[in-house]
Amino acid sequence: MQQLRIFEACREIVLSKKSQSKNDVLRVNLASSSLEAEAFAEAVLRLDGDILWAPASATNSTVTKFGDEARAVFGPIPDADCANDAQTMPIEVDGNIVELKPNFTRPNHPLEFEHRDASGNVIAWTSGIEKCDKPSLAGNVAYCAPGSRLKRVVKGNVEWLTLCRKSTSNLMVSSNPYWQASNPRFALLGTVGFNRVTGEIIFFDGRKDRSEFDWSRSFVPPGGHSYSDSSGRASAEALYDPTFQIQCHICHDNKSPYVINPHAAQARVGYFDGEQDLRAIAFSLGGYLPERPRTEQMPFRVIGSSYTAVHGADLARAKTVRDPTGSCTACHTLTTQITGQRFAADAVGREPWIAKPKWDKVMELQEEKKKIARIDNRRTDWALRSGAGKIHPWMVPGGGNDLSALQPPISAADWQKLSNCLWDAGEAECGYRPLYTACLAPGSGPQEDGSAPTDLSIEVIPPSSGKTERDHRVRLRWKYLNGYGGVPERDDVRFNVAVRTAAIPLTREPPSPSDYPYLNETDSKKITVLNENVEASDDTMLIKNVSYAGHSRFTDPTPSIVPRDFKLDIPAKCNRRYLVRLAPKRFCFDQNVMAYSATSYLLYADTVCD
């Protein structure tokens, strides 16, 4: 029998059209027969099907898929909870904090706004709030809304920030019980997820066809808590906006999850004496949203294939700006989005300006000026530099957010140079760079992504007792840790494995690099899709989306900080050489779709049958 096999191998070489040197490998077209290719694909599914699956592929439902993508990048997502340990955002009027309470000094104890100074003394009662010291800069919500709540949850490098914002359609604040801090009803639900190492950010927004939410109960995240959380997934479908109509990225664009301005009630911004100001100590949230180092070089990327599909053009256009006058950017990464066009203008107390606006910018500039004017109309005279508070402008050249020295505001000339840059109307003096950075392929960059597969091995597994010679397997093993961003449950990397078979050279010389197959799942003209994870291309079979051993289809990964074990069994035949190339790829969950590792790994095995 052995002599017969040797004879057959020799005959195959002799009959080949091209003579072979002793180091050449005769390729056998594994995919030449559709039946043979289909049999190979079926065998792969039988042997490995449970670990062949793409992350976030369990459903095409927009909200649920969005949540699955988020978990694959950020790990487990906490409920949005504005009831427990959340912070109530204060509203200040004329240097006093205001809160809607029963006024026990009047008959029937009507609800009115109590005005209390930093020492706790009640200064006045009013029936409404028309202006406040630090109006919201959002532009489409109540400017001086009391009672909104903020909740920050941190797990390792990932943090989640939820805002339960009170507002009304007319943007006005009255003595309606709705505005009481204890009233759980609110208008707008929003959550931001952020990895401080990788700069990856994601936005969950409550439905816009829903006028009211209630924080008495926490809100399950999109996609529930796992693939198997059927009730949570269904609840989230009814809770979150599937249209992504709100451009969250244009405000949360400072390479941080926070929007820091006086309305955010942080002690370091908007108080005359900074964190030592008596009002900051009495009224503010202190440093609830901590300072973060920010530079234009830092990575920053929006996660969510559906979100980025809607806002892809905006994301591609957005840029960071370097102040040509040197007055700003020490505290912020200024951008050509709202951070630059509105927040910066408000910070320095100047009107947006473009030297020579193009036709498509004229209306946009006028609209932004109107929004700034409406915000100014809701700011108290007390808060102005000309008033008693002297907290607006709230950023000054050189001093940043230190207002106590009463440094002069930015000059009109310097502001015009900067504003021109912020509106993407400048040239080289603006130092433009893309705001959003690329999806990194596995092992290609910093941020704890030096991961590479290790302990690679290949062996031939002979058929077990009672099986035929056709039941050979070639088994691949390796170890790999998806360490990007330091998230133990991160699950956005899979492996592709390309397989080519050839006759075993009589000399048993090892193959040359050119003998190995190539990984190419992008050339659709040459690909035959056999199933969702196995494809045929010329003389190569491509096995896609290999996860680690035991990571069954549509299950969330168990946390790990050590490399995981990977195992792939490839169906094999007797007396063939199996040449394998494997490489990791990252599911970007944005419009880049996939980032392939530039490094691949080569293995081969000869299935010699006695």
N, C-alpha and C positions, 0 to 999 in steps of 0.2 A: 504493500500500500504506500509506504514512504517513497519507494522508487518511482511509483506511478505519479505521485505528486511532483516529484522533482522533474520528471519528464514533461509534465504539463506546463510547469513554470518555464522550462527551457524553450518549449515550443512557442509560448507566448512571446518570448523575447525575440526568437528567430523570425517570427512572422511580422514583427513590428515594422513599420515603414521606415523608421529611422534607426540607424545602428546606435547602440548604447556603449559608452565607455564604462569602465568598471565602477565609476562613481555615479553614473546616471541612474535615475529612478524612473521606471516606466509607470506613468500615471494611468490608472484605470478609472474611467468615467463612472463614478458612483451614482451620478444623477442621470446617466444616459437613458436608462429605462424608466419610464414613468411608474411602472409597476414596482420596480426595485426601489425607486425613491420613496414611493408611498409606503412600501413595506418598512423601509428604514424609519420614516417619520412615525408610523404606528408603533414600531418597537421602542422608539425614543419616548413616546408618550407613556407606553406601558412601563418602562423602566424608571422614568424620571418625571412624568407628567405633573406630579404634585408640587414640584419645586420650580416648574417653568411657568412663570407668570410675571406680568408687568405690574409694578406698584400702581395703585389707584386706577385699576382697570376693571373693578367689580361692577361698575355701573356707568352709564352715560348721563345720568341725572346731574344737572349742572351743580346744584348746591352740594349734593352728597359727594360727587367726584372732587369738588373743590376742597371739601373737608378731608377726604382721603389723601389728597396731595399734600395738604397742610401737615397731617400727621406723619407722612413719609419724610418730610423735611425737618419739622420741629419736634417730633415726638408727641406724646400724649398732650391733649389740649384740655385745660380746665374749663369748667362751666363759667359762663359770664355771670358773675354774682355781685350785684350792687347792694346786697342786703347785709352781708357779713364782712366786717372789717373794711368796708369801703369808706372813702373820704368824701365828705360833703364839700363841694366847691363854694367858697364864700363870695358874696357880692358886697362891695364897699361903695358907700355914697358919702362924699365930703369927708373922707378919712375915717368913717365909722362903718362898722359891719351892720348889715340889715338882715332881718329874718322875719318871716310872716308868723305871727303868734296871736293868740287871744289877748286883747288889751283889757286887762282887769281893772284899769282905772276908769273905764267907761261903762255905762249901763249895757247890759246884755253881752258884754265882753266880745265886741266884734273883732274879726280878724283884721289886723293891721300890721304894718311893717315897723318893727322895733329897730331903732337906730341906737347902737351902743358903741361907746368909744373904747380905746385900747385898755382903759382901766376898768372896764365893765360897767360904766355909768350909762344909764339910759338917757339919751340926748333928745330924742323926739319920736313921735309916732306919725306915720303917714299911710294913706290909703293905697298908694301905688308907687311904682318906681319908673320914672321917665328917663332918667339918666343915671349913670354910675361912673365911678372913677376908672374902671378898667373894662370897657365893653368888649364883647366877643368880636374877634376879627374874622369869624367864619363867613359873615355876610348874608347868610340865609337862615339864621336862627335868631331867637330873641337875644338882643344885645346884652341885657342885664338880668338874665334868668337866674333866680336863686334856686337852690335845692338840687342841682345836678350832682351826680355822684361819680366817683372815679375809683377804680380798683386795679391794683397792680399785683401780679403774681409772678414770682421768679422761680425758675427751676434750672439750676446750672447756668448755662450761657443763654438760655431762652427766657424771655419774659413776655407776659401777656398783659395788655392794658385795655381795660374796658371802660367806656364812658356811657353812662345812662343820662342822657341830656334832656332836660326839660325845655320845652319851647311851645309856641302856639303859632297858628297860621298867620295871625296879625302881628306877630313878633313883640307884642306888648305884655307887660306884667301888671297884674291887678291883685286884689285881695281875695281872689278865688282860692278855695282850699287846695286846689291843685298845686299851688306854689309853696305849700308848707314842706319843710325839709323831711318831715316824717311821712308825707304822702308818697306811696310807692309808684304812682302813675308817672310816666314820662313819655316823651315823644320820639326820641331817636336813640337807637342802640347801635353801638359800634365797638369793635374789638380790633386791636392791632397786635400781631405777633412779631417778635423780632429776635434774631440771634446776634448777640453783640460781637461775636467773633467773625462771622461770615458776612454780616450786613444784610442777610436775607430778611425780608419783611413781607407780611401778608395782612390783608384787610377783610374783616367780616362786617357786613352792614345789614341791619335789620330791614325787613321788607318796607317798601315805600307805599304800598297800597294798604298799609296798616297805620292808623293814626295814633295808636297808643299802645304802650307796653306796661308791664307791672313787675317791679323787681322783688315782689314778695317771694317769688320762686326764682331760682337760678335758671339760666338759659343754656341748654345743651349746645355744644359747638356743631358746626356743619359736619356731616358725616358721622354724627354721634361720637361715642367714645371708642368705637372699634368697628371693624367690618361686620361683626356679628351683632352689634347693637341695633337691632331692627326698629325698636320703638324710638330710640334716640334719633336715628336717621330720619324716620318719618316726621318726628317733631321738628327737627331742624329744617326740613323741606318747607314747612309752613311758616318758619320763623325768619329766614334770611332772604335777602334780595338776590334773585337769580339773574338780574339784568345788569348789575354792576354800574348803575347809572351815576352813582356818586364817584367823583374822581378823588378818592382818598389820597392818592399819591401826590397830588399837587400841593397839599398842605404838609403831609408827613414826608417831606422830601429833604430833611436836614441830616441824612445818614443816621437817623435816630427814630425811635417810635414816638418821640414826644414833639409836641408843638409848644415851645416855651415862649410865652409872652406874658404880660401882666395878668391877663385873664386866667391863666393857668394857676395862679395863686401860689407860685413858688417864692420863697423868701428872698431868693437871690435876684429877682427881677421885679421892678415896679415899686420898690420902696426906697424912699429918699436916703435912708441910712443903711440900705442893704439888709443883710440878715440880722443886724443888730438893731434895726428899727423897731420901736415898741409896737408899731402896728404889725410888722412882719411876725413878731413873736406872738402877738395876740390873735391875729386873724389868719395868717397864711397856713399853707400845708407844709411849711418848712422845706425840707429837701426830699419830699415824697418821690419826686421824679429827679433822680440824681444826675449830676453833671456827667457828661460823657465826652471823652476826647473825640474831636472830629476833624478830619482833614480831607482835602479833595481827593487824596489817593486811596482813601478807605473803600473797601468793597461795599456795594449796595445794589440789591437786586430784588425785584418784586416777584413773589411766588404766586402762581395760580394761572393755569392755562386759559381758563375762561376770562378771568379779569384782564390778563395781558392781551387777549385777543380783542377785547373791546377798546382798550386804551393803548394799544401798541404804538400808534403813531406818536402820541404824547410822550411815551417813555423813550422812544428813539430820539426825539428832538431835545429832550431836557438836558441842560448843561450846568456844570458848576461855574462859578464866576470868581475871578480874583479882582478885588477892588483896585482899580488903577490909581486911586489917590492914596491908598494905604491907610485909609481911615477905619475900615471895617474888616470883617472876616476872621478876626482873632477868636471870636466867640462862636461864630456860625460858619457853616458851609453855605454860602449864598448860592442861589440857583436862579435859573430863568423861569421858574415856576412861582407859586404863590409866596414861598419863603422870600424871594427877591422882590416880586412885583407888588405885593401888598404888605407883608409883615415888615419888610425893611423900610418901606415908605412910612408906615405908621410909627415904627421905632424911632425914626429921626424927625418925624413931624413934617414931612415934605410930600408934595404931590408927585405921583408918577410922571415921568417925563421921557420922551424920545426925541432925539435931535431931528431926524428926518424920517418920520414914521411912514412905512409903506402902506399901501391901501388896505391890506388885510389887517394891519395893526391899528388903524385909526379908530375904528369902532370899539375894538377891544380895549384900547387905552382910555377912551371916553367912559366906557362902562366901569372900568376899574377906578377911575376918578370919582364916579358917582358913588361907588361902594365905600371908598375912603371917606367921602363927604358924609354919607349916612352914618358911618361909624363915629366920625367926629361930632356929629349932631347929638349922639347919645353919650358923649363924654362930658363929665361935669367941668365947670370952670375951675373948681377947686384943684383938679388934677393937673391943670396946665402949668407951664413954667411961669406964666403971669399970675397964677393963683397961689393959694396958700400951700397946696400940696407939692407943687413943683416936681411931679413925677412923669410928666409928658412934655417933650420926648423922653422915652425911656432907654435910649441908647445914645451915647455921645462919643465923638472921636477921642481916642486915647483912653478914655475912662470906661468905655463899654457900658456896663449896667451900673456903674458907680456914679450916682447922681449928686452926691453930697458936696462935691467941689464946685457945683454949678458951672461946669465948663460950658463954653458956647456950643450950640448944636452945629452939625455939619453945615458948611457953607453951601450957598446955592450952586456955586460953580462946581464944587466937588460932588454934590449930590447929582447934578446933571450928568457928570461923567459916569458915575456909578449906575444911575438909573438907566442910562443908555445901554450899559452892559447887561443889566438885569432883564431888559426887554429884548435881549438877543439882537441888538442893533449895533453892537460894537465890532471891533476888529481884534487884532492881536493883543492890544492893550488890556483886553478883558481876561486873557488867559483861559479861554473856554476849554473845558474837558467834558466828555460825556458824563452825565450824572450817574447813570446806571451802568453797572459793570457786567461783564459776561459771566455766564454759567461756566463754572470750572469743571473740567474733566477730572475723573478720579486720578489722584496722584500728581496733578499738574501744578499745584500752587501751594501757597501758605495756608493760614487759618486751619492748622491741624489736619491738612489733607495731604500728608506725605505718604498716605497708605498705599501699599502695593501688595499684590498676592505673594505669599511666601510658602515654603515647604511644598512646592509643586511636585507631583509624582504621577506616573502612569504605569499601569500594570495590566496584564492580560488575565482575565478571570475565565478559567476553563468551564465548560458546562458541568453542572452538578450531576449527580448520579441519576440516570434515567433520561437525561437530556441528550440531544444530538449535537454533532459538531457545529451545527448552525447556531447554537445557543451560546457561542462565545460572547464575551463582553470585554471592552477596553474601558478600564476604570480610571478616571481622572480624580485627583485629590489636590486641594490647595487650601490655604488659610487666607482670610482677608477680614480686615476691620474697616468698616465705613466710618472713619473717624472725623469726617469733615464737620467742623463746628462743635465737636465734643458732645454730640447728642447720642446717648447709648441706644436709643430706639430708632435712630435714623434708618430710613429704608428706601432711598432713592437710587441705589446702585444695583445693577445686575451685570452678569457676564454674558458675552457672546462667545460661542465656541464654533470654529470652522473646522470641518473634517474633510480630509482628502485621503483616498486609499490608492495604493500602488502595489505592484508586484514587489516581492522581497528580492533585492539583488542577490545573486549567488554569493557575492563576496561579503554580504551583510555590512557593507560600508554604511556609515551614518549618512543621513540626507544632508543636502546643502540647503541654505536658507531659501533659495528660489523654489525648492520642491514643496514648501509648505503652502497651504491655502491662504487666501487673503480674506479679511473680514470686510464685507461690503453688503450692507443691507439697504443701500440707498439707490443703487442702479436698478430701477424697476424693469428695464428692458431685458435684463438678463436673469431675472428672478422668477422662479415658480414657487408660489406660496402653497405649501402642502397643508399646513395648519397654522394657528396663530403664533407658534413658536418654532416651527421648523420650515426652512426654505431650501430650495435647490437652485444652484447656479453653476452652469457648466459642469465641471468635475468636482464641485464642492457642495457639501451639505452644511447649512448654517443652523445651529441650535441657538436660539435666542432666549434671553431673560432668565438665566440660571440664577436662582437664589441659593442661600445656604442650606445645608442638610437639615431637614426637619421643619423648614419654614413653609408650611403647607399653603396652598393657594388661598388667598383672601383671608389671611390671619395676620394680626399685628405682631411684629417681632418682639421677642423677649429682650430686655435691655442687656447690653454687653459692652464691656470696655476692653475686652481681649479679642483677638482675631477669632472669627467664626470658622467652623469646618465646612468646606464645600466638597461635594461628591457628585460626579456625573458619570453614569454608565452609558457607553456607546455600543450599540449592537455591532457585532463583528463577525467576519467569516474567517475560515482557516487560510493560512498561508498568504496573508496580506499584510502590507505595512500601512499603519494608520498614522497619518501626519496631522497634528492638531495645533491650531493657533487659538489662544484665548486672550481676551482683554475685557476689562471692565468698562462700563459706560454709565453716565449719570442721566437720569430722567430730570430734565430741567424744570418741567412744569411751567414753562413760559413759551414764547414764540421761537426759541431756539430748539425746542423739542428735546434734543439729545446732545450730550457732550461725550465724545468718544476718547478714551485714553489713547495717547500717542504711542504708548508702549504696549506691545503684545508679548506673549510668552509662548514658546515653541516646545512641543513634546512629541515623541513618536514611540510607537511600539510595534513589534512584529508578532503576528499571531501564528507562530509555527506550530503545526499540529503533527504529532508523532504518528 
